[in-house]
Amino acid sequence: MDWSQFQRIDPHLLLGLINTELRNHANSLQDLCRTHDIDQAELCAHLATASYHFYAEQNQFR
């Protein structure tokens, strides 16, 4: 998947994609963002528009 345009993806759909990536391929949000060259603050802000926030303890957005 081309993550460079994640801002164009509906945040409800993006939630599933990001959480799957976190579960299967990334050890942390920082790892995911570094691997896919994603701005972490932008990603969190985009998901926050749908009231999703990152929980480090679970390594997922909710």
PDB file of N, CA, C and O in Angstrom:
ATOM      1  N   MET A   1       0.836  -1.183   0.000  1.00  0.00           N
ATOM      2  CA  MET A   1       0.000   0.000   0.000  1.00  0.00           C
ATOM      3  C   MET A   1       0.880   1.245   0.000  1.00  0.00           C
ATOM      4  O   MET A   1       1.929   1.273   0.643  1.00  0.00           O
ATOM      5  N   ASP A   2       0.450   2.260  -0.716  1.00  0.00           N
ATOM      6  CA  ASP A   2       1.140   3.546  -0.737  1.00  0.00           C
ATOM      7  C   ASP A   2       0.600   4.402   0.407  1.00  0.00           C
ATOM      8  O   ASP A   2      -0.514   4.920   0.332  1.00  0.00           O
ATOM      9  N   TRP A   3       1.383   4.543   1.450  1.00  0.00           N
ATOM     10  CA  TRP A   3       0.951   5.272   2.644  1.00  0.00           C
ATOM     11  C   TRP A   3       1.127   6.778   2.502  1.00  0.00           C
ATOM     12  O   TRP A   3       0.740   7.522   3.403  1.00  0.00           O
ATOM     13  N   SER A   4       1.697   7.245   1.401  1.00  0.00           N
ATOM     14  CA  SER A   4       1.977   8.675   1.265  1.00  0.00           C
ATOM     15  C   SER A   4       0.713   9.530   1.175  1.00  0.00           C
ATOM     16  O   SER A   4       0.765  10.737   1.407  1.00  0.00           O
ATOM     17  N   GLN A   5      -0.401   8.924   0.845  1.00  0.00           N
ATOM     18  CA  GLN A   5      -1.652   9.663   0.707  1.00  0.00           C
ATOM     19  C   GLN A   5      -2.677   9.270   1.774  1.00  0.00           C
ATOM     20  O   GLN A   5      -3.882   9.303   1.522  1.00  0.00           O
ATOM     21  N   PHE A   6      -2.200   8.899   2.957  1.00  0.00           N
ATOM     22  CA  PHE A   6      -3.118   8.425   3.995  1.00  0.00           C
ATOM     23  C   PHE A   6      -4.166   9.475   4.366  1.00  0.00           C
ATOM     24  O   PHE A   6      -5.250   9.123   4.831  1.00  0.00           O
ATOM     25  N   GLN A   7      -3.858  10.766   4.165  1.00  0.00           N
ATOM     26  CA  GLN A   7      -4.805  11.823   4.513  1.00  0.00           C
ATOM     27  C   GLN A   7      -6.085  11.763   3.674  1.00  0.00           C
ATOM     28  O   GLN A   7      -7.119  12.295   4.078  1.00  0.00           O
ATOM     29  N   ARG A   8      -6.016  11.129   2.530  1.00  0.00           N
ATOM     30  CA  ARG A   8      -7.174  11.032   1.639  1.00  0.00           C
ATOM     31  C   ARG A   8      -8.107   9.873   1.997  1.00  0.00           C
ATOM     32  O   ARG A   8      -9.213   9.774   1.467  1.00  0.00           O
ATOM     33  N   ILE A   9      -7.658   9.006   2.890  1.00  0.00           N
ATOM     34  CA  ILE A   9      -8.445   7.839   3.277  1.00  0.00           C
ATOM     35  C   ILE A   9      -9.372   8.217   4.422  1.00  0.00           C
ATOM     36  O   ILE A   9      -8.958   8.876   5.376  1.00  0.00           O
ATOM     37  N   ASP A  10     -10.614   7.802   4.323  1.00  0.00           N
ATOM     38  CA  ASP A  10     -11.574   8.031   5.392  1.00  0.00           C
ATOM     39  C   ASP A  10     -10.983   7.525   6.711  1.00  0.00           C
ATOM     40  O   ASP A  10     -10.467   6.409   6.754  1.00  0.00           O
ATOM     41  N   PRO A  11     -11.044   8.313   7.782  1.00  0.00           N
ATOM     42  CA  PRO A  11     -10.403   7.904   9.036  1.00  0.00           C
ATOM     43  C   PRO A  11     -10.953   6.601   9.613  1.00  0.00           C
ATOM     44  O   PRO A  11     -10.227   5.879  10.296  1.00  0.00           O
ATOM     45  N   HIS A  12     -12.221   6.289   9.349  1.00  0.00           N
ATOM     46  CA  HIS A  12     -12.787   5.033   9.853  1.00  0.00           C
ATOM     47  C   HIS A  12     -12.170   3.829   9.144  1.00  0.00           C
ATOM     48  O   HIS A  12     -11.926   2.794   9.764  1.00  0.00           O
ATOM     49  N   LEU A  13     -11.925   3.967   7.872  1.00  0.00           N
ATOM     50  CA  LEU A  13     -11.255   2.912   7.112  1.00  0.00           C
ATOM     51  C   LEU A  13      -9.766   2.862   7.460  1.00  0.00           C
ATOM     52  O   LEU A  13      -9.193   1.782   7.602  1.00  0.00           O
ATOM     53  N   LEU A  14      -9.152   4.022   7.594  1.00  0.00           N
ATOM     54  CA  LEU A  14      -7.735   4.101   7.929  1.00  0.00           C
ATOM     55  C   LEU A  14      -7.449   3.445   9.274  1.00  0.00           C
ATOM     56  O   LEU A  14      -6.396   2.834   9.453  1.00  0.00           O
ATOM     57  N   LEU A  15      -8.369   3.566  10.212  1.00  0.00           N
ATOM     58  CA  LEU A  15      -8.196   2.949  11.528  1.00  0.00           C
ATOM     59  C   LEU A  15      -7.892   1.462  11.402  1.00  0.00           C
ATOM     60  O   LEU A  15      -6.945   0.969  12.014  1.00  0.00           O
ATOM     61  N   GLY A  16      -8.683   0.749  10.619  1.00  0.00           N
ATOM     62  CA  GLY A  16      -8.468  -0.680  10.430  1.00  0.00           C
ATOM     63  C   GLY A  16      -7.138  -0.977   9.755  1.00  0.00           C
ATOM     64  O   GLY A  16      -6.444  -1.921  10.134  1.00  0.00           O
ATOM     65  N   LEU A  17      -6.783  -0.186   8.767  1.00  0.00           N
ATOM     66  CA  LEU A  17      -5.527  -0.392   8.049  1.00  0.00           C
ATOM     67  C   LEU A  17      -4.324  -0.167   8.964  1.00  0.00           C
ATOM     68  O   LEU A  17      -3.380  -0.957   8.971  1.00  0.00           O
ATOM     69  N   ILE A  18      -4.369   0.908   9.725  1.00  0.00           N
ATOM     70  CA  ILE A  18      -3.257   1.231  10.623  1.00  0.00           C
ATOM     71  C   ILE A  18      -3.140   0.208  11.743  1.00  0.00           C
ATOM     72  O   ILE A  18      -2.042  -0.251  12.055  1.00  0.00           O
ATOM     73  N   ASN A  19      -4.272  -0.151  12.353  1.00  0.00           N
ATOM     74  CA  ASN A  19      -4.209  -1.126  13.448  1.00  0.00           C
ATOM     75  C   ASN A  19      -3.734  -2.494  12.966  1.00  0.00           C
ATOM     76  O   ASN A  19      -3.036  -3.196  13.697  1.00  0.00           O
ATOM     77  N   THR A  20      -4.100  -2.876  11.759  1.00  0.00           N
ATOM     78  CA  THR A  20      -3.610  -4.132  11.188  1.00  0.00           C
ATOM     79  C   THR A  20      -2.101  -4.056  10.981  1.00  0.00           C
ATOM     80  O   THR A  20      -1.375  -5.002  11.287  1.00  0.00           O
ATOM     81  N   GLU A  21      -1.642  -2.937  10.465  1.00  0.00           N
ATOM     82  CA  GLU A  21      -0.198  -2.753  10.254  1.00  0.00           C
ATOM     83  C   GLU A  21       0.549  -2.781  11.589  1.00  0.00           C
ATOM     84  O   GLU A  21       1.616  -3.385  11.695  1.00  0.00           O
ATOM     85  N   LEU A  22      -0.014  -2.128  12.600  1.00  0.00           N
ATOM     86  CA  LEU A  22       0.608  -2.135  13.933  1.00  0.00           C
ATOM     87  C   LEU A  22       0.654  -3.552  14.506  1.00  0.00           C
ATOM     88  O   LEU A  22       1.660  -3.958  15.089  1.00  0.00           O
ATOM     89  N   ARG A  23      -0.410  -4.283  14.342  1.00  0.00           N
ATOM     90  CA  ARG A  23      -0.485  -5.643  14.896  1.00  0.00           C
ATOM     91  C   ARG A  23       0.463  -6.601  14.175  1.00  0.00           C
ATOM     92  O   ARG A  23       1.117  -7.426  14.814  1.00  0.00           O
ATOM     93  N   ASN A  24       0.539  -6.497  12.860  1.00  0.00           N
ATOM     94  CA  ASN A  24       1.254  -7.501  12.074  1.00  0.00           C
ATOM     95  C   ASN A  24       2.694  -7.141  11.696  1.00  0.00           C
ATOM     96  O   ASN A  24       3.507  -8.033  11.453  1.00  0.00           O
ATOM     97  N   HIS A  25       3.014  -5.858  11.646  1.00  0.00           N
ATOM     98  CA  HIS A  25       4.309  -5.493  11.075  1.00  0.00           C
ATOM     99  C   HIS A  25       5.118  -4.464  11.846  1.00  0.00           C
ATOM    100  O   HIS A  25       6.304  -4.294  11.564  1.00  0.00           O
ATOM    101  N   ALA A  26       4.524  -3.776  12.805  1.00  0.00           N
ATOM    102  CA  ALA A  26       5.252  -2.699  13.491  1.00  0.00           C
ATOM    103  C   ALA A  26       5.262  -2.938  14.995  1.00  0.00           C
ATOM    104  O   ALA A  26       4.275  -3.391  15.576  1.00  0.00           O
ATOM    105  N   ASN A  27       6.378  -2.630  15.603  1.00  0.00           N
ATOM    106  CA  ASN A  27       6.505  -2.788  17.051  1.00  0.00           C
ATOM    107  C   ASN A  27       5.931  -1.600  17.811  1.00  0.00           C
ATOM    108  O   ASN A  27       5.638  -1.703  19.002  1.00  0.00           O
ATOM    109  N   SER A  28       5.770  -0.473  17.123  1.00  0.00           N
ATOM    110  CA  SER A  28       5.270   0.738  17.768  1.00  0.00           C
ATOM    111  C   SER A  28       4.757   1.687  16.690  1.00  0.00           C
ATOM    112  O   SER A  28       4.975   1.478  15.497  1.00  0.00           O
ATOM    113  N   LEU A  29       4.078   2.723  17.135  1.00  0.00           N
ATOM    114  CA  LEU A  29       3.618   3.744  16.196  1.00  0.00           C
ATOM    115  C   LEU A  29       4.810   4.436  15.548  1.00  0.00           C
ATOM    116  O   LEU A  29       4.783   4.734  14.354  1.00  0.00           O
ATOM    117  N   GLN A  30       5.848   4.691  16.325  1.00  0.00           N
ATOM    118  CA  GLN A  30       7.052   5.321  15.784  1.00  0.00           C
ATOM    119  C   GLN A  30       7.684   4.446  14.705  1.00  0.00           C
ATOM    120  O   GLN A  30       8.129   4.946  13.672  1.00  0.00           O
ATOM    121  N   ASP A  31       7.720   3.145  14.952  1.00  0.00           N
ATOM    122  CA  ASP A  31       8.271   2.197  13.976  1.00  0.00           C
ATOM    123  C   ASP A  31       7.457   2.226  12.683  1.00  0.00           C
ATOM    124  O   ASP A  31       8.026   2.271  11.592  1.00  0.00           O
ATOM    125  N   LEU A  32       6.141   2.200  12.800  1.00  0.00           N
ATOM    126  CA  LEU A  32       5.268   2.248  11.621  1.00  0.00           C
ATOM    127  C   LEU A  32       5.515   3.522  10.827  1.00  0.00           C
ATOM    128  O   LEU A  32       5.683   3.475   9.609  1.00  0.00           O
ATOM    129  N   CYS A  33       5.536   4.654  11.510  1.00  0.00           N
ATOM    130  CA  CYS A  33       5.717   5.939  10.825  1.00  0.00           C
ATOM    131  C   CYS A  33       7.083   6.049  10.174  1.00  0.00           C
ATOM    132  O   CYS A  33       7.204   6.569   9.065  1.00  0.00           O
ATOM    133  N   ARG A  34       8.103   5.566  10.848  1.00  0.00           N
ATOM    134  CA  ARG A  34       9.455   5.602  10.285  1.00  0.00           C
ATOM    135  C   ARG A  34       9.555   4.689   9.059  1.00  0.00           C
ATOM    136  O   ARG A  34      10.135   5.069   8.041  1.00  0.00           O
ATOM    137  N   THR A  35       8.989   3.494   9.163  1.00  0.00           N
ATOM    138  CA  THR A  35       9.052   2.521   8.069  1.00  0.00           C
ATOM    139  C   THR A  35       8.355   3.030   6.814  1.00  0.00           C
ATOM    140  O   THR A  35       8.845   2.826   5.703  1.00  0.00           O
ATOM    141  N   HIS A  36       7.220   3.688   6.987  1.00  0.00           N
ATOM    142  CA  HIS A  36       6.417   4.125   5.838  1.00  0.00           C
ATOM    143  C   HIS A  36       6.551   5.614   5.545  1.00  0.00           C
ATOM    144  O   HIS A  36       5.809   6.158   4.727  1.00  0.00           O
ATOM    145  N   ASP A  37       7.495   6.275   6.214  1.00  0.00           N
ATOM    146  CA  ASP A  37       7.751   7.699   6.014  1.00  0.00           C
ATOM    147  C   ASP A  37       6.463   8.518   6.166  1.00  0.00           C
ATOM    148  O   ASP A  37       6.106   9.322   5.305  1.00  0.00           O
ATOM    149  N   ILE A  38       5.782   8.283   7.291  1.00  0.00           N
ATOM    150  CA  ILE A  38       4.540   8.979   7.619  1.00  0.00           C
ATOM    151  C   ILE A  38       4.825   9.956   8.746  1.00  0.00           C
ATOM    152  O   ILE A  38       5.554   9.628   9.682  1.00  0.00           O
ATOM    153  N   ASP A  39       4.259  11.149   8.666  1.00  0.00           N
ATOM    154  CA  ASP A  39       4.370  12.108   9.757  1.00  0.00           C
ATOM    155  C   ASP A  39       3.411  11.670  10.871  1.00  0.00           C
ATOM    156  O   ASP A  39       2.194  11.653  10.686  1.00  0.00           O
ATOM    157  N   GLN A  40       3.971  11.324  12.008  1.00  0.00           N
ATOM    158  CA  GLN A  40       3.177  10.776  13.110  1.00  0.00           C
ATOM    159  C   GLN A  40       2.117  11.767  13.597  1.00  0.00           C
ATOM    160  O   GLN A  40       0.978  11.375  13.852  1.00  0.00           O
ATOM    161  N   ALA A  41       2.473  13.022  13.725  1.00  0.00           N
ATOM    162  CA  ALA A  41       1.517  14.029  14.189  1.00  0.00           C
ATOM    163  C   ALA A  41       0.355  14.173  13.210  1.00  0.00           C
ATOM    164  O   ALA A  41      -0.792  14.315  13.632  1.00  0.00           O
ATOM    165  N   GLU A  42       0.637  14.139  11.915  1.00  0.00           N
ATOM    166  CA  GLU A  42      -0.419  14.229  10.894  1.00  0.00           C
ATOM    167  C   GLU A  42      -1.345  13.023  10.953  1.00  0.00           C
ATOM    168  O   GLU A  42      -2.565  13.159  10.851  1.00  0.00           O
ATOM    169  N   LEU A  43      -0.757  11.843  11.119  1.00  0.00           N
ATOM    170  CA  LEU A  43      -1.548  10.625  11.209  1.00  0.00           C
ATOM    171  C   LEU A  43      -2.478  10.685  12.416  1.00  0.00           C
ATOM    172  O   LEU A  43      -3.671  10.404  12.303  1.00  0.00           O
ATOM    173  N   CYS A  44      -1.931  11.050  13.565  1.00  0.00           N
ATOM    174  CA  CYS A  44      -2.743  11.134  14.789  1.00  0.00           C
ATOM    175  C   CYS A  44      -3.836  12.189  14.649  1.00  0.00           C
ATOM    176  O   CYS A  44      -4.966  11.974  15.089  1.00  0.00           O
ATOM    177  N   ALA A  45      -3.510  13.317  14.045  1.00  0.00           N
ATOM    178  CA  ALA A  45      -4.499  14.383  13.853  1.00  0.00           C
ATOM    179  C   ALA A  45      -5.615  13.934  12.920  1.00  0.00           C
ATOM    180  O   ALA A  45      -6.785  14.230  13.163  1.00  0.00           O
ATOM    181  N   HIS A  46      -5.262  13.225  11.857  1.00  0.00           N
ATOM    182  CA  HIS A  46      -6.270  12.750  10.905  1.00  0.00           C
ATOM    183  C   HIS A  46      -7.214  11.754  11.580  1.00  0.00           C
ATOM    184  O   HIS A  46      -8.429  11.834  11.401  1.00  0.00           O
ATOM    185  N   LEU A  47      -6.668  10.829  12.344  1.00  0.00           N
ATOM    186  CA  LEU A  47      -7.518   9.855  13.035  1.00  0.00           C
ATOM    187  C   LEU A  47      -8.313  10.516  14.163  1.00  0.00           C
ATOM    188  O   LEU A  47      -9.410  10.063  14.489  1.00  0.00           O
ATOM    189  N   ALA A  48      -7.783  11.564  14.752  1.00  0.00           N
ATOM    190  CA  ALA A  48      -8.494  12.283  15.816  1.00  0.00           C
ATOM    191  C   ALA A  48      -9.738  12.989  15.290  1.00  0.00           C
ATOM    192  O   ALA A  48     -10.654  13.277  16.060  1.00  0.00           O
ATOM    193  N   THR A  49      -9.785  13.272  13.986  1.00  0.00           N
ATOM    194  CA  THR A  49     -10.987  13.898  13.421  1.00  0.00           C
ATOM    195  C   THR A  49     -12.200  12.985  13.554  1.00  0.00           C
ATOM    196  O   THR A  49     -13.340  13.445  13.485  1.00  0.00           O
ATOM    197  N   ALA A  50     -11.954  11.688  13.745  1.00  0.00           N
ATOM    198  CA  ALA A  50     -13.028  10.723  13.957  1.00  0.00           C
ATOM    199  C   ALA A  50     -12.992  10.199  15.404  1.00  0.00           C
ATOM    200  O   ALA A  50     -13.559   9.151  15.713  1.00  0.00           O
ATOM    201  N   SER A  51     -12.321  10.943  16.268  1.00  0.00           N
ATOM    202  CA  SER A  51     -12.225  10.619  17.704  1.00  0.00           C
ATOM    203  C   SER A  51     -11.445   9.346  18.002  1.00  0.00           C
ATOM    204  O   SER A  51     -11.714   8.677  18.999  1.00  0.00           O
ATOM    205  N   TYR A  52     -10.484   9.002  17.152  1.00  0.00           N
ATOM    206  CA  TYR A  52      -9.601   7.870  17.418  1.00  0.00           C
ATOM    207  C   TYR A  52      -8.281   8.392  17.966  1.00  0.00           C
ATOM    208  O   TYR A  52      -7.717   9.357  17.449  1.00  0.00           O
ATOM    209  N   HIS A  53      -7.795   7.745  19.019  1.00  0.00           N
ATOM    210  CA  HIS A  53      -6.552   8.150  19.662  1.00  0.00           C
ATOM    211  C   HIS A  53      -5.688   6.921  19.877  1.00  0.00           C
ATOM    212  O   HIS A  53      -6.189   5.805  20.015  1.00  0.00           O
ATOM    213  N   PHE A  54      -4.373   7.147  19.903  1.00  0.00           N
ATOM    214  CA  PHE A  54      -3.429   6.042  20.051  1.00  0.00           C
ATOM    215  C   PHE A  54      -3.233   5.685  21.514  1.00  0.00           C
ATOM    216  O   PHE A  54      -3.071   6.562  22.362  1.00  0.00           O
ATOM    217  N   TYR A  55      -3.249   4.382  21.804  1.00  0.00           N
ATOM    218  CA  TYR A  55      -2.996   3.848  23.140  1.00  0.00           C
ATOM    219  C   TYR A  55      -1.753   2.969  23.058  1.00  0.00           C
ATOM    220  O   TYR A  55      -1.795   1.855  22.537  1.00  0.00           O
ATOM    221  N   ALA A  56      -0.655   3.488  23.578  1.00  0.00           N
ATOM    222  CA  ALA A  56       0.637   2.806  23.473  1.00  0.00           C
ATOM    223  C   ALA A  56       0.615   1.451  24.167  1.00  0.00           C
ATOM    224  O   ALA A  56       1.259   0.507  23.706  1.00  0.00           O
ATOM    225  N   GLU A  57      -0.120   1.346  25.271  1.00  0.00           N
ATOM    226  CA  GLU A  57      -0.155   0.089  26.017  1.00  0.00           C
ATOM    227  C   GLU A  57      -0.690  -1.049  25.151  1.00  0.00           C
ATOM    228  O   GLU A  57      -0.224  -2.184  25.252  1.00  0.00           O
ATOM    229  N   GLN A  58      -1.658  -0.745  24.310  1.00  0.00           N
ATOM    230  CA  GLN A  58      -2.238  -1.760  23.424  1.00  0.00           C
ATOM    231  C   GLN A  58      -1.633  -1.704  22.022  1.00  0.00           C
ATOM    232  O   GLN A  58      -1.898  -2.575  21.194  1.00  0.00           O
ATOM    233  N   ASN A  59      -0.821  -0.678  21.757  1.00  0.00           N
ATOM    234  CA  ASN A  59      -0.226  -0.475  20.443  1.00  0.00           C
ATOM    235  C   ASN A  59      -1.302  -0.416  19.355  1.00  0.00           C
ATOM    236  O   ASN A  59      -1.191  -1.065  18.315  1.00  0.00           O
ATOM    237  N   GLN A  60      -2.353   0.385  19.622  1.00  0.00           N
ATOM    238  CA  GLN A  60      -3.426   0.533  18.647  1.00  0.00           C
ATOM    239  C   GLN A  60      -4.186   1.828  18.864  1.00  0.00           C
ATOM    240  O   GLN A  60      -4.139   2.446  19.927  1.00  0.00           O
ATOM    241  N   PHE A  61      -4.888   2.208  17.809  1.00  0.00           N
ATOM    242  CA  PHE A  61      -5.806   3.342  17.893  1.00  0.00           C
ATOM    243  C   PHE A  61      -7.171   2.813  18.284  1.00  0.00           C
ATOM    244  O   PHE A  61      -7.577   1.718  17.895  1.00  0.00           O
ATOM    245  N   ARG A  62      -7.870   3.629  19.068  1.00  0.00           N
ATOM    246  CA  ARG A  62      -9.262   3.306  19.441  1.00  0.00           C
ATOM    247  C   ARG A  62     -10.075   4.570  19.382  1.00  0.00           C
ATOM    248  O   ARG A  62     -11.275   4.546  19.656  1.00  0.00           O
TER     249      ARG A  62
END
